[in-house]
């Protein structure tokens, strides 16, 4: 996966509406265990040119970080998103599986809410999200294990997979374990 992912919609985005939607998703999906920092950077998105390149100035941005210091240290749990234009959100991919999963949940939920498509710097196609794609953390980890199996052309032994999952879940605060 590349460093940046996108949600593109035909719906016109505003910082106020996106902020409201992000806070609702974070409250519902992460049970108040993720902090959200919001910053409105300009009154409207504007394009600028520099040395033949065209850039959008960032209109508004959000940073996400788990409230648990343990979770943040173990899983690199900070990530961010911003509004790039009236119709596009950009996501900076985090490091660590829990943070990657949390970012995917937010990206998928916003794409579903806005009827948008998802794209990524490292993938040429775009795709629509369906509700069944929005996974619990355990399902996400199983997907990660399947990818490991494909990459290494052999299955990770069940005992190792179960031990790894238990160890990882032990670091996650109790309210988030069932997500």
ChimeraX attribute file (.defattr): number of C-alpha atoms within 10 A of each C-alpha:
attribute: neighborCount
match mode: 1-to-1
recipient: residues
	/A:1	9
	/A:2	10
	/A:3	12
	/A:4	15
	/A:5	22
	/A:6	23
	/A:7	25
	/A:8	23
	/A:9	20
	/A:10	12
	/A:11	12
	/A:12	11
	/A:13	18
	/A:14	16
	/A:15	22
	/A:16	11
	/A:17	11
	/A:18	19
	/A:19	19
	/A:20	10
	/A:21	16
	/A:22	19
	/A:23	17
	/A:24	12
	/A:25	17
	/A:26	19
	/A:27	14
	/A:28	10
	/A:29	18
	/A:30	18
	/A:31	12
	/A:32	16
	/A:33	16
	/A:34	20
	/A:35	18
	/A:36	17
	/A:37	11
	/A:38	18
	/A:39	13
	/A:40	16
	/A:41	14
	/A:42	12
	/A:43	9
	/A:44	15
	/A:45	17
	/A:46	14
	/A:47	11
	/A:48	10
	/A:49	9
	/A:50	7
	/A:51	5
	/A:52	6
	/A:53	7
	/A:54	10
	/A:55	12
	/A:56	13
	/A:57	16
	/A:58	19
	/A:59	20
	/A:60	24
	/A:61	21
	/A:62	20
	/A:63	16
	/A:64	19
	/A:65	20
	/A:66	25
	/A:67	15
	/A:68	15
	/A:69	12
	/A:70	14
	/A:71	20
	/A:72	18
	/A:73	13
	/A:74	15
	/A:75	19
	/A:76	19
	/A:77	26
	/A:78	23
	/A:79	19
	/A:80	18
	/A:81	22
	/A:82	23
	/A:83	26
	/A:84	23
	/A:85	21
	/A:86	18
	/A:87	16
	/A:88	19
	/A:89	24
	/A:90	22
	/A:91	23
	/A:92	18
	/A:93	21
	/A:94	20
	/A:95	14
	/A:96	15
	/A:97	18
	/A:98	24
	/A:99	23
	/A:100	19
	/A:101	21
	/A:102	24
	/A:103	23
	/A:104	18
	/A:105	21
	/A:106	19
	/A:107	24
	/A:108	23
	/A:109	22
	/A:110	23
	/A:111	22
	/A:112	19
	/A:113	12
	/A:114	18
	/A:115	15
	/A:116	23
	/A:117	21
	/A:118	22
	/A:119	18
	/A:120	19
	/A:121	12
	/A:122	11
	/A:123	10
	/A:124	7
	/A:125	10
	/A:126	14
	/A:127	12
	/A:128	14
	/A:129	19
	/A:130	11
	/A:131	9
	/A:132	6
	/A:133	13
	/A:134	18
	/A:135	16
	/A:136	15
	/A:137	19
	/A:138	15
	/A:139	13
	/A:140	18
	/A:141	19
	/A:142	13
	/A:143	13
	/A:144	13
	/A:145	15
	/A:146	15
	/A:147	13
	/A:148	14
	/A:149	14
	/A:150	11
	/A:151	10
	/A:152	10
	/A:153	9
	/A:154	10
	/A:155	14
	/A:156	14
	/A:157	9
	/A:158	9
	/A:159	9
	/A:160	10
	/A:161	15
	/A:162	12
	/A:163	11
	/A:164	13
	/A:165	14
	/A:166	11
	/A:167	11
	/A:168	17
	/A:169	18
	/A:170	12
	/A:171	16
	/A:172	19
	/A:173	16
	/A:174	10
	/A:175	11
	/A:176	15
	/A:177	15
	/A:178	11
	/A:179	13
